């Protein structure tokens, strides 16, 4: 099991995030961290923590680089890791109690082919205090329908991008099959998720795997994306992976997103 952490300007949070990984009962964890050009002392905080807790892990690695962005950093993290499974963790989030162990058990019990797992989240504020699911507009817990229906899961991922679909767990072989994260896209996680649902290799696990940190700037109205970071290119990049009905739906959604952005900028 490889937990990969792209670290960027989260000196305040990274210690708690790393401790949550160490506290998970899954016994054999490899922890790989890349600092993507932080301007604060994130790298020093993470390095000191690793020095004190390295014995907990099968293997640890931390390095820093000039800022290259999240997609390229994710690909480098996966390349440096060696585990059969990949658990990405944002550097300001935390692993929920038993989250890694729970996902591995669920995967081994139910998945018969390489599959990407989405899962439940628990929300917290900037100080780590629990928040209700309603704190993030557009998020709704609907585990039963998402777990039982792949068609429903596909529709939700395509039409309602956001939590919990940004949080992945997958076998290394799936990263190879999809050619890794597309480094030309800002929404690299959306591209990866769309590839998975389009090919029938995605499931929803009703397990709370992460504590997702919400800060005031995160609580925005869904659908009003900044043009620079629009999901349109990610959706367009996987258009040919879907059937005709979904290609039409995606084109309509992309048109709507572009229209909204023109309205904001005009």
N, C-alpha and C positions, 0 to 999 in steps of 0.2 A: 504494500500500500504506500503510495507516494502522495503526500500532502504538499502542494505547490503554492507558494505565496508570492505574488508580485507586490513588492513593497514600494510605496511612494508617499513620502511626507506624512507618515502616521506614527511618529515617535510616541505620541500620547496614547495610542491604542495597541501598538504591536505586541507589547509585553503580555497583555491580557489575552490577545488572540493566540499567541504561541503557547501560553499556559493552558488554554482550553484544548489545544491539540494534545498536549502532554497528559491531560487529565482523562482523555478518552480511554476506555478499557481495551480497545483493540491493541493487541500486543506488539505487532511488528509494523512500525511506522517509519518511513523515510521522510525527512523534512527538508525541502529544497526551497531556498529563498533567493530572489534576485531583487536588489534595490535598483530601481529604474531611474537613477539620477535624482534622488531626494535632495531637497535644499535644507532640510533640518537634520537632526542627529538620529534619524530612524535606523540607519545602518549600524551605528554604535550601540544603540539600545538592543537591537536584535542580536548583534554579535555577542554582547555581554550575557544576554539571556542564554544563548546557545552554549557558551562556555560553561555555564552553571548547570545545564540540563542535558548535555549531549548524551549521557549514558542512558537516558530514557529511550532513545531512538536507535533503530537499526543503522541509520546513517544520516548525517546532516551535511548540508552545504549552504554557504552563503557567499554571495559575490555582489559586486556593484558594477554598474555600467553607465555610460552616457544614456540620457533619456531616449528611448526608441519607441515608446508607446506600449500599450497593453498587449495587442496581438502578437508582436514580435517577442515580447517578454514571456508570454505564455508558451510559445513554441520552444523557446530556449529552456524554459523550466521543464517542459515535458522531455526534451532531448537529454537534459542532465539527469533526469530521474530514471529509476530502474524498476519500480514496482509494477505489478500487473494491473493495478487500478490507480486512477488519478482522481484526487479530491482537491479541486482548486478552492482557495480561501482568500477573500479580499483582506487586505492588511488592516482594515478597521473593523472587520467582523470577527465573530467567534464561532467555534464549533459548539453546537448545543450538546448538553450532556448525553453521551452515548451515541452521538450522531454518526460518527464514522463507523463504529461497530455495527450499528443498526442498519446502515445502508449496505455494508458488505454482506451481512446475514441475509437481508432481503433479496439482494442480487443473486447470491448463491442458491437460495431456495427457489427462486421463481424464473430467473432468466436463463434461457437455453441457448442464446446466441448473443454476440456482442451488442450491448444495449446501453444507451444513455439514460440515466435516471434523473428525473426532477424530484423534488421533495418539498416538504413543508418548511416554513420558516417561523422563528419567533422574533418579534421586533423589540428593539431597545432604543433608547435615546442616546444622545452624545455622552451621557455619563454612565451608560450601561444599565439604566433602569428599564424594567419591562414596559412595553407599550402594547395596546390592543392592536389587532390586525387592521382595524379601521383607521389606524394612523397613516396608512399609505393608501391614497385614493386609487381605486381600481382593483385593489387586492381583495380576493375573497377565497375563503377556504372551502373547497368543494372536492375533497379528497375522493369520495366514493365515486362520483361520476368520472373524474379524471383517471382513477385507477381502473375502472371497469371498461371504459370505452376509449380505444385508441383514436377513433374518429373525433371524439370530443376533445381529446388531448391535442390532436393536430390542429383543430379549429381554434382552440384557445391560444396555442403558441403562435399561430399565424396572425390572429386578429387582436390579441391582447398581450403584447409583449411587455414584460416586466416581472416583478416578483410573483410567483416563485420560479419562473422559468429561466431566470438568469443564473440560477445555481445548479451546477452540474456535478455528476459523478459518473465516470465511465471507464471502461477498460482501455488500456493503452492501444490495443488493436484497432479501436474505433478511431482514435486520433490518426493512425496511419491510413485507415480506409478513407477518411475524409480529406486527407492531405493536410492535416493540421488546421490551425486557425488562419483565416485569410488576412494577411498583414496589410492589405490595402483598405480594409474596412474598419470604421470606428466601432461598429456593433459586431465585433468578432464572435461574441457569445450567441447573438441572435443567429448569425450565419451557421454556426455549429449546431444549434438547436433545430433550425429549419432543415438542415441536412438529415438530422436524425429522424424527425417526424415524417419527412417526405419518404424516407426509405423504410419506414416501419420499424425503426430501431430505437424507439423511445418509450419509456414507461414512467408512470408517476408512482413514487413510493410514499405511502402515508406516514412518513417518519419525519420528525422535526430534526433536521440535520445541522442547521446553522442559526446563530443569533445575528440578525441583520440590523446594522446600525442605521438609524434614520436621524439625520440632522435637518434643521429647518429648511435648508436649501433643497433637500431631497423631496419635500412634500409638494409636488407640482401636479398640475392637471394633466392626466394622461392624454396623449395624442397631439400635444402642442410642442413638438420637438424643435430644438434649434436646428436650423438648416445645416450647419456644419456637422452636427452629430445626428443627422436624420437616419432612421433605419431603412430608408428607401433603397440605398445601394445594396444592403445585405439581402433584402427581400428579392431584389432584381437579380442578384447573383445566383440565386437558387431556383429561379423561375422554371427552368427546364426539368427540375426534379419532381415537379408536381403535375397532376392531371389537369385537364382543360378547365374544369370548374375552379380549381384553386388558382390557376394562372390568371383567370379573369378576376377573381377576388383580389389577388395580390396587386394586379394592375390598377384596380379601382382604389385600393388602399393607398398605393403609391401616388396616384393622382390626387387623392384627398390630402395626403400629407404635403405634397408640393403646393397645392392650392392654399392650404393653411399658412404655409411658410411665406408664400408670396403676399398674402394678406397682412401678415405681421410686418413684413419688410417694406410693404408698399404704402 
